[in-house]
Amino acid sequence: KAGVTQTPRYLIKTRGQQVTLSCSPISGHRSVSWYQQTPGQGLQFLFEYFSETQRNKGNFPGRFSGRQFSNSRSEMNVSTLELGDSALYLCASSPGQDGYTFGSGTRLTVV
Amino acid sequence: GQQVMQIPQYQHVQEGEDFTTYCNSSTTLSNIQWYKQRPGGHPVFLIQLVKSGEVKKQKRLTFQFGEAKKNSSLHITATQTTDVGTYFCAGFVYIPTFGRGTSLIVHP
């Protein structure tokens, strides 16, 4: 069974630009969540989607947004990029109340 | 807001020695999950604990959830070089809050 697929794997953007990251969950998993991982702040929850609805949101500014499509695929968007947004962005899927299966992540570098 | 403290930050052990990492939450949790992340990799789910005082074992790994559901531990017996990585706990109230992780270094 295919795992969680994130694209692209690496991305370099300029400060002020916007970026969209994509995540395809494991087939049958309706919950998709996004995380930011940095050496300074560790692993932080961004938001979770279930059946196209945002179920929970972490403590991030409104520049961070996401959505989920009817096939459970999800996208995350960051607008007006700042240098501090450089991080590994991880997507994870879950069938419901169990643990998350993480993708390999998208490493975003903002210059 | 909710905080999850995890100690120690690093642990060096000789192969064959035991290892323990601890998580403490500022609030009562509904459940806690444990993950392992190898260097350069992504977190991999290990286990979920839900009940007060729960103890679960996976081969050489033992997971405990405190009676007050505010603390948890992961104990590895007789470490092996394949145990190298960072172990994270994630405490759940409405959203997951991750500990900073404990990096385990095993010396052969």
Contacts between the chains, C-beta under 8 A, distances in Angstrom:
chain1	res1	chain2	res2	distance
A	33	B	96	8.0
A	42	B	98	6.0
A	42	B	99	7.7
A	42	B	100	4.7
A	42	B	101	6.7
A	43	B	43	7.2
A	43	B	88	6.4
A	43	B	90	8.0
A	43	B	98	4.2
A	43	B	101	7.7
A	44	B	98	7.1
A	45	B	95	5.1
A	45	B	96	5.2
A	45	B	97	7.2
A	45	B	98	7.5
A	48	B	95	7.4
A	56	B	94	5.9
A	56	B	95	4.7
A	57	B	95	7.7
A	58	B	95	5.9
A	59	B	1	6.9
A	90	B	42	6.1
A	90	B	43	7.3
A	92	B	43	7.9
A	98	B	45	7.9
A	98	B	48	6.5
A	99	B	33	5.3
A	99	B	35	7.7
A	99	B	45	3.4
A	99	B	46	7.7
A	99	B	47	7.5
A	99	B	48	5.4
A	100	B	33	7.7
A	100	B	43	7.8
A	100	B	45	6.0
A	101	B	45	6.6
A	102	B	35	8.0
A	102	B	42	4.3
A	102	B	43	5.0
A	102	B	44	7.2
A	102	B	45	7.9
A	103	B	42	6.5
A	104	B	41	7.7
A	104	B	42	5.4
A	105	B	42	5.7
